[in-house]
Amino acid sequence: MASDAERIAYFLLKNVTRAIGEFNLINAGDRIAVAVSGGKDSRAMLELLLLHRRKAVYHYELLALHVVGTAAGFPDLRRELVPWFEGLGVDYHFVPLELPPEETLPLDCFRCSWNRRKALFTHAADLGCRKLALGHHADDAAATALMNLMFNGQIETMAPHVEFFDKAMTLIRPLIYLPRKDLARYAQAAGYPDDPPCPQGLTSKREQIQNLLQQFGRDQKQIRANLWRAARRAMGF
């Protein structure tokens, strides 16, 4: 008999498969680096992609890539992640977060994300990967659209499929159709630990926008869909 986590995983996989097909995120022969921060969203993404690969009619490779962010004030999760990666049977690599000398702590969200993304792109390429999977979900996309509208005066969101460096690297977001509450339900059933603390987690604009959206209760689903629809129309994807 399937466990609660397995049943939820198969339910979530439907929207992952939908995103992969609709946005052409994965193709036969791909070698994909999966960015695993240690939080529930990226953990779920890795497990769901492993499940998708087992069911896919084509073959592709997955490896886990974790940025060790101690230089920016994040906890060292290597001792916690190693047995989890090995239990999944997935190849894994740890990447140091190397900050330029001019950076001062604490990093704001933009600079932290920029430095972490740089580390991921560099090491993914070094490992022969041409795609990098990030664990942004539907609520992240909605919050990004609203944040850009409020602070930049334009409607833009996280695209599911973005090419960089003259198509040498493609960023993909397989969880783009999954709401945060469904991922949280899976995380609880799977027994994931609490998300590692972010040094700027309580003060970031993104967290403030997420909290604002949560205040709308059941209307969140419609708001999320409207923001996604408006952003897709504006961005042409």
C-alpha positions in Angstrom: 0.0 0.0 0.0 1.3 3.4 -1.0 2.2 5.8 1.8 0.6 9.3 2.2 3.8 10.8 0.8 3.7 8.5 -2.3 0.1 9.3 -2.9 0.7 13.0 -2.7 3.8 12.8 -4.9 1.8 11.1 -7.7 -0.8 13.9 -7.4 1.8 16.6 -7.6 3.5 14.8 -10.5 0.6 15.6 -12.7 1.3 19.4 -12.7 5.1 18.8 -13.0 4.5 16.6 -16.1 2.1 19.3 -17.4 4.8 22.0 -17.0 7.5 19.8 -18.6 5.3 19.2 -21.6 3.8 22.6 -22.0 7.1 24.5 -21.8 9.4 21.8 -23.3 11.5 21.8 -20.1 13.1 18.4 -20.5 14.2 16.4 -23.5 15.8 13.0 -24.2 19.5 13.0 -23.4 19.4 16.1 -21.1 21.9 16.3 -18.2 20.2 18.5 -15.6 21.6 20.0 -12.4 18.9 20.3 -9.8 19.5 23.1 -7.4 18.8 21.9 -3.9 18.9 24.5 -1.2 17.8 22.1 1.5 14.4 23.6 1.8 11.1 21.7 1.2 10.5 23.1 -2.2 13.9 22.1 -3.7 13.8 18.7 -1.9 10.3 18.0 -3.4 11.5 19.1 -6.8 14.4 16.6 -6.8 12.1 13.7 -5.6 9.4 14.6 -8.2 11.9 14.8 -11.0 13.3 11.4 -10.0 9.8 10.1 -10.1 9.1 11.7 -13.4 12.3 10.2 -14.9 11.2 6.7 -13.8 8.0 7.1 -15.7 9.3 9.0 -18.7 9.5 7.2 -22.1 12.9 8.9 -22.7 16.1 9.0 -20.6 17.7 12.0 -19.0 20.3 12.5 -16.3 19.8 14.3 -12.9 22.3 15.4 -10.4 21.9 17.5 -7.2 23.8 20.7 -6.7 23.8 22.4 -3.3 25.5 25.8 -2.7 27.1 25.8 0.7 26.2 29.3 1.8 28.1 29.7 5.1 29.9 32.7 3.7 26.6 34.5 3.5 25.4 33.4 7.0 23.5 30.3 6.0 23.8 27.0 8.0 26.1 24.2 6.7 23.7 21.5 5.6 26.1 19.0 4.1 26.0 16.5 7.0 22.2 16.6 6.8 22.0 16.3 3.0 24.5 13.6 2.3 22.5 10.7 3.7 19.4 12.0 2.0 21.0 12.3 -1.4 22.6 8.8 -0.9 19.2 7.4 0.1 17.7 8.7 -3.1 20.6 7.2 -5.1 21.3 10.5 -6.9 24.7 11.9 -7.8 25.3 15.1 -5.8 27.9 17.9 -5.6 28.5 20.7 -3.1 29.4 24.1 -4.4 31.1 26.8 -2.2 29.5 30.3 -2.3 32.5 32.5 -3.1 31.7 36.2 -2.5 33.7 39.0 -4.2 35.8 41.1 -1.8 33.6 44.1 -2.3 30.5 42.3 -0.9 29.4 43.3 2.6 27.3 41.2 4.9 24.4 40.8 5.3 23.7 40.5 1.6 20.4 41.8 0.4 18.1 39.3 -1.5 19.2 40.5 -4.9 22.9 40.1 -4.3 22.5 36.8 -2.4 20.5 35.4 -5.3 22.9 36.7 -7.9 25.9 35.2 -6.2 24.2 31.8 -5.6 22.9 31.7 -9.2 26.4 32.5 -10.5 27.8 29.6 -8.5 25.1 27.2 -9.8 25.6 28.2 -13.4 29.4 27.9 -13.2 29.4 24.5 -11.6 26.5 23.1 -13.6 28.5 23.9 -16.7 31.6 22.4 -15.3 29.7 19.2 -14.6 28.5 19.0 -18.2 24.9 20.1 -17.5 23.2 22.4 -20.0 20.0 22.8 -17.8 19.6 24.0 -14.3 16.3 23.3 -12.4 15.1 25.7 -9.7 12.3 25.1 -7.3 10.2 28.2 -7.7 6.5 27.4 -7.5 3.2 29.0 -8.5 3.1 31.2 -5.4 6.6 32.4 -6.2 5.6 33.3 -9.7 2.5 35.2 -8.4 4.5 37.1 -5.8 7.1 38.0 -8.4 4.5 39.4 -10.8 2.9 41.4 -8.0 6.2 42.6 -6.7 7.3 43.8 -10.1 4.0 45.6 -10.6 4.2 47.3 -7.2 7.9 48.3 -7.2 8.9 48.4 -10.9 5.7 49.4 -12.6 5.7 46.4 -15.0 4.2 43.0 -15.1 6.9 40.3 -15.3 7.2 37.0 -13.5 9.4 33.9 -13.4 9.4 32.3 -16.8 9.4 28.4 -16.8 12.1 28.2 -19.4 14.9 30.8 -19.8 18.0 30.5 -21.9 21.3 32.1 -20.9 24.8 32.6 -22.4 23.8 32.3 -26.0 21.7 29.1 -25.2 24.7 27.4 -23.4 22.6 27.1 -20.3 18.8 26.8 -19.8 17.1 27.5 -16.5 13.9 25.5 -15.9 11.2 25.7 -13.3 9.3 22.3 -13.1 7.2 23.4 -10.1 5.7 26.4 -11.8 2.2 25.0 -11.6 2.4 23.8 -8.0 1.0 26.0 -5.2 3.1 26.3 -2.0 0.4 24.7 0.1 0.5 21.4 -1.9 4.3 21.3 -1.6 4.0 22.0 2.2 1.6 19.1 2.5 4.0 16.8 0.7 6.9 18.0 2.8 5.0 17.2 6.0 4.0 13.7 4.8 7.6 13.1 3.6 9.0 14.2 7.0 11.2 16.9 5.7 13.0 19.1 8.3 12.2 22.7 8.7 13.5 25.0 6.0 17.0 26.4 6.8 16.8 30.0 8.1 17.5 32.8 5.7 19.4 35.7 7.1 17.0 38.2 5.4 13.9 35.9 5.4 11.8 38.1 7.7 12.5 41.4 6.0 12.6 40.6 2.3 10.1 42.2 -0.1 9.3 38.8 -1.5 8.3 37.4 2.0 6.2 40.5 2.6 4.3 40.0 -0.7 3.9 36.3 0.1 2.4 37.2 3.5 0.1 39.7 1.8 -1.2 37.1 -0.6 -1.9 34.6 2.2 -4.2 37.1 3.8 -6.7 36.5 0.9 -7.4 33.0 2.0 -9.4 31.0 -0.5 -9.2 33.8 -3.0 -5.4 33.1 -3.3 -6.0 30.5 -6.1 -7.8 33.0 -8.3 -5.4 35.8 -7.6 -2.5 33.5 -8.4 -4.1 32.4 -11.7 -4.9 36.0 -12.7 -1.4 37.3 -12.0 0.1 34.3 -13.9 -2.2 34.9 -16.8 -1.5 38.6 -17.0 2.3 38.1 -16.7 2.3 35.4 -19.4 0.3 37.7 -21.7 2.7 40.6 -21.1 5.8 38.5 -21.5 4.6 36.4 -24.5 5.0 32.9 -23.3 
